């Protein structure tokens, strides 16, 4: 019985992710930015927790992910690591490298990836981009740090793209994305996130790689899926992208609960005698 429990709680690894792809088993990924949510995700059986620079949007209220700093990412990743350790300790924790922490040079990328790993206890880092970051990916992985790549719609390049529309719809960009995916695998990436690209292209990339693809708005053929936790829990009903499935409506639940609390305080119903010392 104890052996069974220990096996079920064994930490999720890069090799396990690749083995799941070979077996056709899907990989479940969600974002988290704090201790409480990370603990719940690990207890619920999420394979990989991505501490995304999307914290810039959903946590800090910025318009883009660009303002996120390395120190801010380290703060969030530390909290998530503690949350996973407080639960089963199984989920793999991947930390986004913020804008301009890996674009200057491979050496700069390695230094910053090393800080993320050493100062947080995370298990891997994630970089956006294709050929332009290939040398950085190789430098980081050669040093023993696992890298998750990210192609398609890359939010750190939003001002270059000019919109959040689907990427790689034309043949030239699709071929470039496929080449980039293969190059990133050759450089050592253990997985590739494919964001907001046509389903047929995502399927082609998935079939071409020996490492898993993680889709977000890229169809069901990917080896795994990732969503921003705030989106799938319905914490902001004004944001309704096509690729998000809402598994709860927490905006409504939280708003109703707070309204009831305010009403109870105003009416002197809270606290009552049983809630007082």
N, C-alpha and C positions, 0 to 999 in steps of 0.2 A: 504493500500500500504506500509506504513512504517513498519507495523507488519510483512508483508511478507518479506521485506528486512532484518529486524532484524533476523528473523528465518533462512533465507538463510545464514546469516553471523555468526550464532552461532558457538562457538568454537567446534571443533571435539574432542571427549573424548574417553576414554577407553571403557566406557559403550556403546557408539555409535558404536565402532568397533565391539564389541561382538554382538550387536543387528543386525548389517549388516550381520554378519555371519549367524545368525538365519534366516534372510530374504533371504539369498542367494545373497546379493548385494556385488559386488567386491570392494575392498579397493585399492585405487591408492596411491602408495608411491614412492617418488623420493628423491635422496640426494641433498643437497645444502650445500655450505660452506661460502657464503657471502650474503650481504644485497641485492644486485641487483637481483640475481637469486632467492633468497627466496621470494622476493616481487612478482616476475613474477609467480612463482609456486603457491603461495597462490591465486593470481588473477585468475589463470587458473583452480582452483578448485581441486588441489591436496589435498588428505585427510590428509596424514601424510608426514612431511618432516623429513628425517633422516639426521642428521649431522654426517656423517660417518667418522670413522678414515681413510677411503679411501682418505681423504684429504692429508694424508701422501704421497699417490701415485700421485693423479691427480693435487694437489695443490703445494705440496712441492717437487715432483720429486723423492721420495724415492722408493726403490725397493719393500719394504713391508710396512705394516701398523705399524710395531713394534716401529719405532722411535717416533711416535706421543706421546706427553706429555699431561698431564692433563691441564696445563696452555695453551697449544696450542689449545686444544679442547675447552676450555672455551672461548678463543678469537673468534673462528669460530662460536660457538653456540650463543654468544652474537650478532654477526652480523646478523645471521639468524633470531633470535628473533626480532630484530629491523626491518628486512625486512618484516616479516609477520605482525607485528604491523602497518607498513606503508601501508599495503594493506587492506585485509578484516579482518585479525586477526582470520581466521577460522582454518587454518591448525594446526594440532597437531605437536609439535616439539619434536623429540626423539634424544637424544645425545648418541653417542657411548662412552662407558667407555674404555679408552686406555689400552693397554697391561700393566699388573702388577699394575693396580689400583684397582683390585678386587680379585686377585688370592691369596693374602697372608693370609687373614682372613676375615670372615664376618664383623667384626668391621671396618677393613680397607676399605672394600668395601662400607659400609654404610657411612663412613666419606667422601670418595671421591664422592660418588653419591650425598651426601648432598651438597658438594661444587658445583658440576655441576648445581644442581637445584637452589641453593641460589644465585650463582654468575652470572647466565645467564637468568633465567626465563623460561627455557625449561619445558616441561610437563612430560617427562619420560626419562629413561636411557635404554641402551641396553648392554647386556653382552653376550659373546660367551661361549659356552660349555654346558655340560649336568650335570650329577650327581656331578661332581667335583665342580661346582659352585652353586649347589642347595641351600646350607646353606646361601650363600651370597644373592641369590635371595630372600629367605624367610626373611632374616634380613632386606633387603632394603624395601621390600614390607610391612613388618610389621610396618615399620616406616612411611608408607604412601606415599612412592615413587613408582610410577608405573614402572614396568620392562618389556621390550621386550626381549625375549630370542632369541638365534641364534644357530641352529644346522646344521649338515652336513659339508660342507666345511667351516671351521672357519679360516679366514685369519691370525688371530694372532697365530695360531698353524701351520703355513705353514712349518716351519723347522721340525716339528714333522712329518707332512704328507709327506714332500719331493716333493710334486707336487700339481698342481691345478686341478688334475683329479677328476672325479665324485666320491663322497663318498657313502658309504652304499650300494654298489652293491652286496656284499655277505650277506648271511642270518644272520650271527652272528652280523655284524655291523648294519644291518637293524633293527633287534630286539632290539639292544641296543639303537638305535636312537629313536625308538618308546617308549621304557621305559623312556628314558630321557625326551621326550616331555611331557609325562603324569606326570612325577615327577615335571617338571618345572611349569606345570599348577597348580599342587597341592601346590607348594611353592608360588604361587601368580602371576606368569607371565600372563599378559593380552593378549599377542600375541607371536608367535614363528616364527622367520624367518627360512626358509628352503632353504639352498643354495646348488645348484649343487648336487642333489640327484635324483634317478630314479623317473619318473613320478608316477609309480604305488605305490611306497612307500610314496611319498608326498600325494597322494590321501588317502592312508590308515591312515596316521597321521592326516590329515585334518578331516577325518570322526570320528576319535577317540577322538578329543579334543572338548571342549566347547568354547575354545578361538580361535580366527582366526589365520590361518597360512599365512605368507607372503612369496611368492616364488621368488627366483631368480635362474633361471636355474633348476626349479623343476616342470615344467609343469603347465597346466591350471587349475588343480583341486584345487589349493590353494585358500584361501579366498581373497587374494590380491596379488599384484605383486610390486616388487621394482627394480629399475635400478639406476645405477650411472648416474647422469645427464650428465656428460661429454661423456659417452658412447652413450646414446640415442640421443644426439645432434650431434654426429659425430665430436667431437673436436680432436680426435686422430684416424685417419683412419688406422693406423698401428696395432691397437688393435681391433681385430674382433672376440670375442668369439661367439660361436654358439647361446647362449641364448639372445644376445642383438639384438633388432630391432632398426635400425637407423631411427629416425623421421626427421632428417635434416643432412646436410653435412656442418656444420659450419667451419670445417677446410678449405674447399675449398672457402667458402664465405668470411671468414676473410682474408685468404691469398690473394685472388683477390682484396679485398678492400684495404689492406695494399700496395699491389703492385701499385695500381692506385694512392694512396696517395703519395707514394715515387716518382712516375713518375711526378705527378703534381707539387710537390715541386721542383724537379730537373729542370723541364721545366719552372718554374716561373709562372705556370698557377694558383697555389694556394699560397696565397690567391689572389682573384681578387678584383676589386674595390668595389663590393657589399658586400664583406666579410671583408672589412677594415673600420676603423673609421676615 
